[in-house]
């Protein structure tokens, strides 16, 4: 250890590990970029359970619900139906449903 500047050896050691870590991170980034992107969603993601049509999110009484583009079926995620029933929409749930199908 250098007695004139005790921090010099620490500085050199820190630079060495910084450089090693930087190289390791860069190699991992390159390996990640070389891998093809994998879609982890299941094959039935956003498919209608009735007709297998494509589903889209629509807004209904202030909440986002899923509607099939083919058969126009409406599907609720957990808790969405309860929110819709309790909504403050004029004439409540049935009026909100009429707007979807008109």
Chimera marker file (.cmm) of the C-alpha trace (Angstrom):
<marker_set name="trace">
<marker id="1" x="0.000" y="0.000" z="0.000" r="1" g="1" b="0" radius="0.5"/>
<marker id="2" x="1.225" y="3.452" z="-0.845" r="1" g="1" b="0" radius="0.5"/>
<marker id="3" x="1.922" y="5.437" z="2.328" r="1" g="1" b="0" radius="0.5"/>
<marker id="4" x="2.004" y="8.787" z="0.523" r="1" g="1" b="0" radius="0.5"/>
<marker id="5" x="-1.540" y="8.430" z="-0.813" r="1" g="1" b="0" radius="0.5"/>
<marker id="6" x="-3.534" y="5.691" z="0.927" r="1" g="1" b="0" radius="0.5"/>
<marker id="7" x="-6.531" y="6.301" z="-1.322" r="1" g="1" b="0" radius="0.5"/>
<marker id="8" x="-4.544" y="5.619" z="-4.503" r="1" g="1" b="0" radius="0.5"/>
<marker id="9" x="-4.679" y="1.822" z="-4.109" r="1" g="1" b="0" radius="0.5"/>
<marker id="10" x="-8.402" y="1.964" z="-3.391" r="1" g="1" b="0" radius="0.5"/>
<marker id="11" x="-8.934" y="4.156" z="-6.397" r="1" g="1" b="0" radius="0.5"/>
<marker id="12" x="-7.067" y="1.745" z="-8.671" r="1" g="1" b="0" radius="0.5"/>
<marker id="13" x="-8.991" y="-1.217" z="-7.262" r="1" g="1" b="0" radius="0.5"/>
<marker id="14" x="-12.331" y="0.587" z="-7.701" r="1" g="1" b="0" radius="0.5"/>
<marker id="15" x="-11.464" y="1.493" z="-11.298" r="1" g="1" b="0" radius="0.5"/>
<marker id="16" x="-10.589" y="-2.142" z="-12.018" r="1" g="1" b="0" radius="0.5"/>
<marker id="17" x="-13.911" y="-3.480" z="-10.670" r="1" g="1" b="0" radius="0.5"/>
<marker id="18" x="-15.838" y="-0.669" z="-12.345" r="1" g="1" b="0" radius="0.5"/>
<marker id="19" x="-14.298" y="-1.607" z="-15.700" r="1" g="1" b="0" radius="0.5"/>
<marker id="20" x="-14.959" y="-5.345" z="-15.174" r="1" g="1" b="0" radius="0.5"/>
<marker id="21" x="-18.597" y="-4.685" z="-14.206" r="1" g="1" b="0" radius="0.5"/>
<marker id="22" x="-19.077" y="-2.358" z="-17.150" r="1" g="1" b="0" radius="0.5"/>
<marker id="23" x="-17.767" y="-5.007" z="-19.564" r="1" g="1" b="0" radius="0.5"/>
<marker id="24" x="-19.985" y="-7.667" z="-17.995" r="1" g="1" b="0" radius="0.5"/>
<marker id="25" x="-23.068" y="-5.465" z="-18.282" r="1" g="1" b="0" radius="0.5"/>
<marker id="26" x="-22.271" y="-4.688" z="-21.915" r="1" g="1" b="0" radius="0.5"/>
<marker id="27" x="-21.882" y="-8.408" z="-22.749" r="1" g="1" b="0" radius="0.5"/>
<marker id="28" x="-25.215" y="-9.165" z="-21.085" r="1" g="1" b="0" radius="0.5"/>
<marker id="29" x="-26.901" y="-6.348" z="-23.031" r="1" g="1" b="0" radius="0.5"/>
<marker id="30" x="-25.519" y="-7.685" z="-26.305" r="1" g="1" b="0" radius="0.5"/>
<marker id="31" x="-26.659" y="-11.215" z="-25.454" r="1" g="1" b="0" radius="0.5"/>
<marker id="32" x="-30.132" y="-9.906" z="-24.566" r="1" g="1" b="0" radius="0.5"/>
<marker id="33" x="-30.368" y="-7.954" z="-27.826" r="1" g="1" b="0" radius="0.5"/>
<marker id="34" x="-29.343" y="-11.038" z="-29.825" r="1" g="1" b="0" radius="0.5"/>
<marker id="35" x="-32.188" y="-13.147" z="-28.386" r="1" g="1" b="0" radius="0.5"/>
<marker id="36" x="-35.516" y="-13.023" z="-30.219" r="1" g="1" b="0" radius="0.5"/>
<marker id="37" x="-38.359" y="-11.380" z="-28.324" r="1" g="1" b="0" radius="0.5"/>
<marker id="38" x="-40.689" y="-13.941" z="-26.800" r="1" g="1" b="0" radius="0.5"/>
<marker id="39" x="-44.350" y="-13.177" z="-26.298" r="1" g="1" b="0" radius="0.5"/>
<marker id="40" x="-45.190" y="-14.647" z="-22.892" r="1" g="1" b="0" radius="0.5"/>
<marker id="41" x="-48.930" y="-14.123" z="-23.239" r="1" g="1" b="0" radius="0.5"/>
<marker id="42" x="-50.954" y="-17.309" z="-23.730" r="1" g="1" b="0" radius="0.5"/>
<marker id="43" x="-52.269" y="-18.042" z="-27.262" r="1" g="1" b="0" radius="0.5"/>
<marker id="44" x="-55.841" y="-17.277" z="-26.209" r="1" g="1" b="0" radius="0.5"/>
<marker id="45" x="-54.922" y="-13.773" z="-25.026" r="1" g="1" b="0" radius="0.5"/>
<marker id="46" x="-57.746" y="-11.354" z="-25.851" r="1" g="1" b="0" radius="0.5"/>
<marker id="47" x="-59.702" y="-13.984" z="-27.802" r="1" g="1" b="0" radius="0.5"/>
<marker id="48" x="-63.447" y="-14.321" z="-27.336" r="1" g="1" b="0" radius="0.5"/>
<marker id="49" x="-64.321" y="-17.464" z="-25.373" r="1" g="1" b="0" radius="0.5"/>
<marker id="50" x="-67.485" y="-17.875" z="-27.464" r="1" g="1" b="0" radius="0.5"/>
<marker id="51" x="-66.330" y="-17.385" z="-31.076" r="1" g="1" b="0" radius="0.5"/>
<marker id="52" x="-62.527" y="-16.894" z="-30.778" r="1" g="1" b="0" radius="0.5"/>
<marker id="53" x="-62.835" y="-13.426" z="-32.318" r="1" g="1" b="0" radius="0.5"/>
<marker id="54" x="-60.453" y="-10.618" z="-31.448" r="1" g="1" b="0" radius="0.5"/>
<marker id="55" x="-61.332" y="-8.736" z="-28.284" r="1" g="1" b="0" radius="0.5"/>
<marker id="56" x="-60.887" y="-5.028" z="-27.731" r="1" g="1" b="0" radius="0.5"/>
<marker id="57" x="-61.173" y="-2.918" z="-24.609" r="1" g="1" b="0" radius="0.5"/>
<marker id="58" x="-64.014" y="-0.393" z="-24.584" r="1" g="1" b="0" radius="0.5"/>
<marker id="59" x="-65.092" y="2.097" z="-21.949" r="1" g="1" b="0" radius="0.5"/>
<marker id="60" x="-68.412" y="1.388" z="-20.296" r="1" g="1" b="0" radius="0.5"/>
<marker id="61" x="-69.626" y="3.631" z="-17.480" r="1" g="1" b="0" radius="0.5"/>
<marker id="62" x="-66.083" y="4.700" z="-16.692" r="1" g="1" b="0" radius="0.5"/>
<marker id="63" x="-64.503" y="1.229" z="-16.623" r="1" g="1" b="0" radius="0.5"/>
<marker id="64" x="-62.627" y="-0.699" z="-19.317" r="1" g="1" b="0" radius="0.5"/>
<marker id="65" x="-64.349" y="-3.949" z="-20.350" r="1" g="1" b="0" radius="0.5"/>
<marker id="66" x="-63.535" y="-6.435" z="-23.114" r="1" g="1" b="0" radius="0.5"/>
<marker id="67" x="-65.823" y="-6.682" z="-26.160" r="1" g="1" b="0" radius="0.5"/>
<marker id="68" x="-65.599" y="-9.157" z="-29.034" r="1" g="1" b="0" radius="0.5"/>
<marker id="69" x="-65.394" y="-7.552" z="-32.454" r="1" g="1" b="0" radius="0.5"/>
<marker id="70" x="-67.236" y="-10.485" z="-34.063" r="1" g="1" b="0" radius="0.5"/>
<marker id="71" x="-70.144" y="-11.513" z="-31.819" r="1" g="1" b="0" radius="0.5"/>
<marker id="72" x="-70.146" y="-8.277" z="-29.732" r="1" g="1" b="0" radius="0.5"/>
<marker id="73" x="-70.021" y="-10.266" z="-26.478" r="1" g="1" b="0" radius="0.5"/>
<marker id="74" x="-69.024" y="-8.283" z="-23.401" r="1" g="1" b="0" radius="0.5"/>
<marker id="75" x="-66.670" y="-9.837" z="-20.857" r="1" g="1" b="0" radius="0.5"/>
<marker id="76" x="-65.766" y="-8.486" z="-17.449" r="1" g="1" b="0" radius="0.5"/>
<marker id="77" x="-62.570" y="-8.888" z="-15.485" r="1" g="1" b="0" radius="0.5"/>
<marker id="78" x="-62.811" y="-9.597" z="-11.771" r="1" g="1" b="0" radius="0.5"/>
<marker id="79" x="-64.795" y="-6.865" z="-10.011" r="1" g="1" b="0" radius="0.5"/>
<marker id="80" x="-65.785" y="-4.910" z="-13.131" r="1" g="1" b="0" radius="0.5"/>
<marker id="81" x="-69.420" y="-6.056" z="-13.163" r="1" g="1" b="0" radius="0.5"/>
<marker id="82" x="-69.876" y="-4.984" z="-9.537" r="1" g="1" b="0" radius="0.5"/>
<marker id="83" x="-68.440" y="-1.567" z="-10.353" r="1" g="1" b="0" radius="0.5"/>
<marker id="84" x="-70.780" y="-1.234" z="-13.341" r="1" g="1" b="0" radius="0.5"/>
<marker id="85" x="-73.867" y="-2.239" z="-11.328" r="1" g="1" b="0" radius="0.5"/>
<marker id="86" x="-73.004" y="0.286" z="-8.608" r="1" g="1" b="0" radius="0.5"/>
<marker id="87" x="-72.179" y="3.073" z="-11.083" r="1" g="1" b="0" radius="0.5"/>
<marker id="88" x="-73.847" y="6.439" z="-10.877" r="1" g="1" b="0" radius="0.5"/>
<marker id="89" x="-74.763" y="6.370" z="-14.590" r="1" g="1" b="0" radius="0.5"/>
<marker id="90" x="-78.260" y="7.687" z="-15.375" r="1" g="1" b="0" radius="0.5"/>
<marker id="91" x="-80.657" y="4.718" z="-15.277" r="1" g="1" b="0" radius="0.5"/>
<marker id="92" x="-77.796" y="2.519" z="-14.121" r="1" g="1" b="0" radius="0.5"/>
<marker id="93" x="-76.584" y="-0.765" z="-15.523" r="1" g="1" b="0" radius="0.5"/>
<marker id="94" x="-79.252" y="-1.427" z="-18.169" r="1" g="1" b="0" radius="0.5"/>
<marker id="95" x="-78.845" y="1.985" z="-19.785" r="1" g="1" b="0" radius="0.5"/>
<marker id="96" x="-75.084" y="1.503" z="-19.944" r="1" g="1" b="0" radius="0.5"/>
<marker id="97" x="-75.594" y="-1.898" z="-21.625" r="1" g="1" b="0" radius="0.5"/>
<marker id="98" x="-78.044" y="-0.425" z="-24.174" r="1" g="1" b="0" radius="0.5"/>
<marker id="99" x="-75.416" y="2.134" z="-25.215" r="1" g="1" b="0" radius="0.5"/>
<marker id="100" x="-72.917" y="-0.634" z="-25.915" r="1" g="1" b="0" radius="0.5"/>
<marker id="101" x="-75.262" y="-2.515" z="-28.237" r="1" g="1" b="0" radius="0.5"/>
<marker id="102" x="-76.760" y="0.476" z="-30.057" r="1" g="1" b="0" radius="0.5"/>
<link id1="1" id2="2" r="1" g="1" b="0" radius="0.2"/>
<link id1="2" id2="3" r="1" g="1" b="0" radius="0.2"/>
<link id1="3" id2="4" r="1" g="1" b="0" radius="0.2"/>
<link id1="4" id2="5" r="1" g="1" b="0" radius="0.2"/>
<link id1="5" id2="6" r="1" g="1" b="0" radius="0.2"/>
<link id1="6" id2="7" r="1" g="1" b="0" radius="0.2"/>
<link id1="7" id2="8" r="1" g="1" b="0" radius="0.2"/>
<link id1="8" id2="9" r="1" g="1" b="0" radius="0.2"/>
<link id1="9" id2="10" r="1" g="1" b="0" radius="0.2"/>
<link id1="10" id2="11" r="1" g="1" b="0" radius="0.2"/>
<link id1="11" id2="12" r="1" g="1" b="0" radius="0.2"/>
<link id1="12" id2="13" r="1" g="1" b="0" radius="0.2"/>
<link id1="13" id2="14" r="1" g="1" b="0" radius="0.2"/>
<link id1="14" id2="15" r="1" g="1" b="0" radius="0.2"/>
<link id1="15" id2="16" r="1" g="1" b="0" radius="0.2"/>
<link id1="16" id2="17" r="1" g="1" b="0" radius="0.2"/>
<link id1="17" id2="18" r="1" g="1" b="0" radius="0.2"/>
<link id1="18" id2="19" r="1" g="1" b="0" radius="0.2"/>
<link id1="19" id2="20" r="1" g="1" b="0" radius="0.2"/>
<link id1="20" id2="21" r="1" g="1" b="0" radius="0.2"/>
<link id1="21" id2="22" r="1" g="1" b="0" radius="0.2"/>
<link id1="22" id2="23" r="1" g="1" b="0" radius="0.2"/>
<link id1="23" id2="24" r="1" g="1" b="0" radius="0.2"/>
<link id1="24" id2="25" r="1" g="1" b="0" radius="0.2"/>
<link id1="25" id2="26" r="1" g="1" b="0" radius="0.2"/>
<link id1="26" id2="27" r="1" g="1" b="0" radius="0.2"/>
<link id1="27" id2="28" r="1" g="1" b="0" radius="0.2"/>
<link id1="28" id2="29" r="1" g="1" b="0" radius="0.2"/>
<link id1="29" id2="30" r="1" g="1" b="0" radius="0.2"/>
<link id1="30" id2="31" r="1" g="1" b="0" radius="0.2"/>
<link id1="31" id2="32" r="1" g="1" b="0" radius="0.2"/>
<link id1="32" id2="33" r="1" g="1" b="0" radius="0.2"/>
<link id1="33" id2="34" r="1" g="1" b="0" radius="0.2"/>
<link id1="34" id2="35" r="1" g="1" b="0" radius="0.2"/>
<link id1="35" id2="36" r="1" g="1" b="0" radius="0.2"/>
<link id1="36" id2="37" r="1" g="1" b="0" radius="0.2"/>
<link id1="37" id2="38" r="1" g="1" b="0" radius="0.2"/>
<link id1="38" id2="39" r="1" g="1" b="0" radius="0.2"/>
<link id1="39" id2="40" r="1" g="1" b="0" radius="0.2"/>
<link id1="40" id2="41" r="1" g="1" b="0" radius="0.2"/>
<link id1="41" id2="42" r="1" g="1" b="0" radius="0.2"/>
<link id1="42" id2="43" r="1" g="1" b="0" radius="0.2"/>
<link id1="43" id2="44" r="1" g="1" b="0" radius="0.2"/>
<link id1="44" id2="45" r="1" g="1" b="0" radius="0.2"/>
<link id1="45" id2="46" r="1" g="1" b="0" radius="0.2"/>
<link id1="46" id2="47" r="1" g="1" b="0" radius="0.2"/>
<link id1="47" id2="48" r="1" g="1" b="0" radius="0.2"/>
<link id1="48" id2="49" r="1" g="1" b="0" radius="0.2"/>
<link id1="49" id2="50" r="1" g="1" b="0" radius="0.2"/>
<link id1="50" id2="51" r="1" g="1" b="0" radius="0.2"/>
<link id1="51" id2="52" r="1" g="1" b="0" radius="0.2"/>
<link id1="52" id2="53" r="1" g="1" b="0" radius="0.2"/>
<link id1="53" id2="54" r="1" g="1" b="0" radius="0.2"/>
<link id1="54" id2="55" r="1" g="1" b="0" radius="0.2"/>
<link id1="55" id2="56" r="1" g="1" b="0" radius="0.2"/>
<link id1="56" id2="57" r="1" g="1" b="0" radius="0.2"/>
<link id1="57" id2="58" r="1" g="1" b="0" radius="0.2"/>
<link id1="58" id2="59" r="1" g="1" b="0" radius="0.2"/>
<link id1="59" id2="60" r="1" g="1" b="0" radius="0.2"/>
<link id1="60" id2="61" r="1" g="1" b="0" radius="0.2"/>
<link id1="61" id2="62" r="1" g="1" b="0" radius="0.2"/>
<link id1="62" id2="63" r="1" g="1" b="0" radius="0.2"/>
<link id1="63" id2="64" r="1" g="1" b="0" radius="0.2"/>
<link id1="64" id2="65" r="1" g="1" b="0" radius="0.2"/>
<link id1="65" id2="66" r="1" g="1" b="0" radius="0.2"/>
<link id1="66" id2="67" r="1" g="1" b="0" radius="0.2"/>
<link id1="67" id2="68" r="1" g="1" b="0" radius="0.2"/>
<link id1="68" id2="69" r="1" g="1" b="0" radius="0.2"/>
<link id1="69" id2="70" r="1" g="1" b="0" radius="0.2"/>
<link id1="70" id2="71" r="1" g="1" b="0" radius="0.2"/>
<link id1="71" id2="72" r="1" g="1" b="0" radius="0.2"/>
<link id1="72" id2="73" r="1" g="1" b="0" radius="0.2"/>
<link id1="73" id2="74" r="1" g="1" b="0" radius="0.2"/>
<link id1="74" id2="75" r="1" g="1" b="0" radius="0.2"/>
<link id1="75" id2="76" r="1" g="1" b="0" radius="0.2"/>
<link id1="76" id2="77" r="1" g="1" b="0" radius="0.2"/>
<link id1="77" id2="78" r="1" g="1" b="0" radius="0.2"/>
<link id1="78" id2="79" r="1" g="1" b="0" radius="0.2"/>
<link id1="79" id2="80" r="1" g="1" b="0" radius="0.2"/>
<link id1="80" id2="81" r="1" g="1" b="0" radius="0.2"/>
<link id1="81" id2="82" r="1" g="1" b="0" radius="0.2"/>
<link id1="82" id2="83" r="1" g="1" b="0" radius="0.2"/>
<link id1="83" id2="84" r="1" g="1" b="0" radius="0.2"/>
<link id1="84" id2="85" r="1" g="1" b="0" radius="0.2"/>
<link id1="85" id2="86" r="1" g="1" b="0" radius="0.2"/>
<link id1="86" id2="87" r="1" g="1" b="0" radius="0.2"/>
<link id1="87" id2="88" r="1" g="1" b="0" radius="0.2"/>
<link id1="88" id2="89" r="1" g="1" b="0" radius="0.2"/>
<link id1="89" id2="90" r="1" g="1" b="0" radius="0.2"/>
<link id1="90" id2="91" r="1" g="1" b="0" radius="0.2"/>
<link id1="91" id2="92" r="1" g="1" b="0" radius="0.2"/>
<link id1="92" id2="93" r="1" g="1" b="0" radius="0.2"/>
<link id1="93" id2="94" r="1" g="1" b="0" radius="0.2"/>
<link id1="94" id2="95" r="1" g="1" b="0" radius="0.2"/>
<link id1="95" id2="96" r="1" g="1" b="0" radius="0.2"/>
<link id1="96" id2="97" r="1" g="1" b="0" radius="0.2"/>
<link id1="97" id2="98" r="1" g="1" b="0" radius="0.2"/>
<link id1="98" id2="99" r="1" g="1" b="0" radius="0.2"/>
<link id1="99" id2="100" r="1" g="1" b="0" radius="0.2"/>
<link id1="100" id2="101" r="1" g="1" b="0" radius="0.2"/>
<link id1="101" id2="102" r="1" g="1" b="0" radius="0.2"/>
</marker_set>
